[in-house]
Amino acid sequence: MELFLGIGNITIGVMMTLIGFKVYNPFKGKNQPEKEEEWYRKFGTFFKIGGIAVLIFGILKLI
């Protein structure tokens, strides 16, 4: 069970970090740049910090 929790946290942490740093863009193809910028201003910092924290927590669960 611990293995699945750790792998799940690592997966979610990587996705949150990629979204926070704009490597992966969930708005791609929707042609709403103003909504995208507003969303990143509101949640970008949370996704950067939260993604890294969840990633580290997942790695610690596997150790």
Buried (B, 14 or more C-beta within 10 A) or exposed (E): EEEEEBEEBBEBBBBBBBBBEEEEEEBEEEEEEEEBEEBBEEBBEEBBEBBBBBBEBBEEBEE
